[in-house]
Amino acid sequence: MTEPVIVLDHLSKSFGNVHAVQDLSFQIEAGTIFGFLGPNGAGKTTTMRMLCGLTHPTGGRATIDGADIWKDRQRVRTKFGYVPQRFSLYLDLTVAENFRFFGGAYGVPGAELESRIEHLLRVIDLEEKKNTAAQSLSGGMRQLLAIGCALVHDP
């Protein structure tokens, strides 16, 4: 059995009297494919926002690769790739420019970034769209680009 890379221990988030996430606990081991499913309003998005360090838990704790999601937010962000429901792309930038922007935001060095971009373009099958503005892509291609941007820092 391997060590868990993601640990949630009684994680909670309340907004006033509304309990968006209440006493959530689970562990995910390295190499595991994990589906996080539930009905509307179950707290999936709030949980993901806490894991990304975007919102502070009101109770419990969580770690990613041993780093506390709130106290070690910068370290957590290097270990985590997240594509929200409404992903953020810069529609006026090309596919490659979006990769460069997000890679730069994560601090990926120039030569390494270019290598990762070329690799991701092949993996998500957008090599031919490299110089195309994101606004000209189909919805499915935009989603692939958003996934690529979430992976450009090699979490």
C-alpha positions in Angstrom: 0.0 0.0 0.0 1.4 3.4 -1.0 1.2 6.6 1.0 -1.9 8.8 0.2 -1.1 11.9 -1.8 -4.3 13.6 -1.0 -5.8 13.5 2.5 -9.0 15.2 3.6 -9.6 14.9 7.4 -13.0 16.1 8.5 -12.9 19.0 6.0 -15.7 21.5 6.3 -16.8 24.8 4.8 -19.7 27.0 5.9 -21.0 30.2 4.4 -22.9 31.7 7.3 -25.6 29.1 8.3 -25.1 27.1 5.0 -22.9 24.1 5.3 -21.4 23.6 1.8 -19.0 20.8 2.9 -19.5 19.1 6.2 -17.0 16.7 7.8 -15.6 15.3 4.5 -12.8 12.7 4.9 -11.1 10.5 2.3 -7.6 9.6 1.0 -6.3 9.1 -2.5 -3.2 7.1 -3.1 -0.6 7.9 -5.8 -1.5 6.6 -9.2 -5.2 6.3 -8.5 -7.8 7.6 -10.9 -10.4 9.2 -8.7 -13.9 10.4 -9.7 -15.4 13.1 -7.5 -19.1 12.8 -8.2 -22.3 14.0 -6.5 -25.6 15.8 -7.0 -25.8 19.6 -7.6 -25.1 21.4 -4.4 -23.2 18.6 -2.8 -20.1 20.7 -2.3 -17.9 19.3 -5.1 -16.8 22.7 -6.4 -16.3 24.1 -2.9 -14.1 21.1 -2.0 -12.0 21.6 -5.1 -11.7 25.4 -4.4 -10.4 24.5 -0.9 -8.0 21.9 -2.3 -6.6 24.6 -4.7 -6.2 27.0 -1.8 -8.8 29.4 -3.3 -11.1 29.3 -0.3 -10.3 28.7 3.4 -11.8 25.7 5.1 -13.8 26.5 8.2 -13.0 23.1 9.8 -10.8 20.1 9.4 -7.7 19.9 7.3 -6.4 18.6 4.0 -3.0 17.9 2.6 -1.6 17.3 -0.9 1.7 15.5 -1.0 2.1 16.3 2.6 1.5 20.1 2.2 -1.3 21.7 4.1 -3.8 23.1 1.5 -4.0 26.5 3.3 -0.7 27.0 5.1 1.4 25.8 2.1 -0.8 27.1 -0.8 2.2 27.9 -3.1 3.6 24.4 -2.7 0.1 22.8 -3.2 -0.4 24.8 -6.4 2.7 23.2 -7.9 1.3 19.7 -7.2 -2.2 20.3 -8.4 -3.9 20.9 -11.9 -7.5 22.0 -11.8 -10.0 22.7 -14.6 -13.1 24.3 -13.2 -16.6 24.0 -14.7 -16.2 27.3 -16.4 -12.5 27.2 -17.3 -10.5 30.4 -17.8 -8.8 30.8 -21.1 -7.6 33.9 -22.7 -9.7 33.8 -25.9 -7.7 36.5 -27.7 -4.5 34.5 -27.2 -3.5 31.6 -29.4 -3.3 28.1 -28.1 0.5 28.3 -27.6 0.2 31.8 -26.0 -2.3 30.4 -23.4 0.2 27.6 -22.6 2.9 30.2 -22.2 0.8 32.4 -20.0 -0.2 29.6 -17.6 3.3 28.1 -17.6 4.8 31.5 -16.8 2.3 31.9 -14.0 3.5 28.6 -12.5 7.1 29.7 -13.0 8.1 27.0 -15.6 11.4 28.1 -17.1 11.5 29.1 -20.8 13.2 26.1 -22.5 11.4 23.6 -20.2 8.1 25.4 -20.9 8.5 25.2 -24.7 9.2 21.5 -24.4 6.1 20.9 -22.3 4.0 22.9 -24.7 5.1 20.8 -27.7 4.5 17.6 -25.7 1.0 18.7 -24.6 0.1 19.9 -28.1 0.8 16.3 -29.3 -1.0 14.7 -26.3 -4.2 16.8 -26.7 -4.0 16.7 -30.5 -3.9 20.5 -31.0 -0.6 20.8 -32.8 -2.3 22.1 -36.0 -4.2 24.7 -33.9 -1.0 26.0 -32.1 -1.3 29.5 -33.6 -5.1 29.7 -33.6 -6.8 32.1 -31.2 -8.7 30.2 -28.5 -11.9 32.0 -29.5 -11.8 30.2 -32.8 -11.7 26.8 -31.2 -14.7 24.5 -30.8 -16.0 23.9 -27.3 -14.3 20.5 -27.1 -11.0 22.0 -28.3 -11.3 24.7 -25.7 -11.8 22.1 -23.0 -8.7 20.2 -24.2 -6.7 23.4 -24.1 -8.0 24.1 -20.5 -6.9 20.6 -19.5 -3.5 21.2 -21.1 -3.1 24.5 -19.3 -3.9 22.8 -16.0 -1.1 20.3 -16.7 1.6 22.6 -18.2 3.4 22.9 -14.9 3.6 19.1 -14.6 1.7 18.7 -11.3 
